[in-house]
Amino acid sequence: MASITTVRKGQALRLNGEVHIILEFNHRTPPNNRAFIQMKTRNLSNGKVAEHRFTPNDSVDVVNTSRDPHEYSYSDPSGYHFLHPETFEDVLVEEALVEPIKDYLIEGNSYELLFTDGAVASVELPASMEMKVAEAPEGVKGDSANNVYKAATMETGLVVQVPLFIKPGESIKVKTEDGSYQGRA
């Protein structure tokens, strides 16, 4: 157990029996009132974001975490396989953890795995990724007067809104936070 005032953004806590990652941490002292600490956390088991309030005297259970880069290898019915680049250890990640980001997994790319208590808690994506366009419809002549976008399908199945000049086979940068087009790679 640790004092709530010693924890920081990015650390993992055990709240109500489940592991949460701190997304935001604010120490507030309103006038004519007692100080409190407000936190926004993400539950690693279900992905839900919640807000919590603590007094500075509260203590919380800090969970030991580690982040290691791993290369995505392949998926099969048992789950998604990631390979540690130095030890060549195969780490199996269950489908429930990868489901929200599976359209960003490209074989051979490196991803950060977050481990809590020796088990994989989440797979963290880079801020942007280079992806290859698999399918994109032709742009309609005359639509170039405005900023017109078309739906293009990436090699992983992700659909991204791209400008009319993007053709199949080109590599583009995609923002992983919201799946938006950032430019040519």
KAGISUL-V356475 format. One record per helix or strand of 3 or more residues. SS is the DSSP state (@ for helix, = for strand). FROM is the first residue (numbers start at 1). LEN is the number of residues. If there is no record, write none. Layout:
BEGIN
SS | FROM | LEN
SS | FROM | LEN
END
This chain:
BEGIN
@ | 4 | 3
= | 12 | 4
= | 18 | 11
= | 36 | 8
= | 49 | 6
= | 59 | 5
= | 65 | 12
= | 79 | 6
= | 90 | 4
@ | 95 | 10
= | 110 | 7
= | 119 | 6
= | 128 | 9
@ | 143 | 3
= | 149 | 6
= | 159 | 5
= | 171 | 5
= | 180 | 5
END
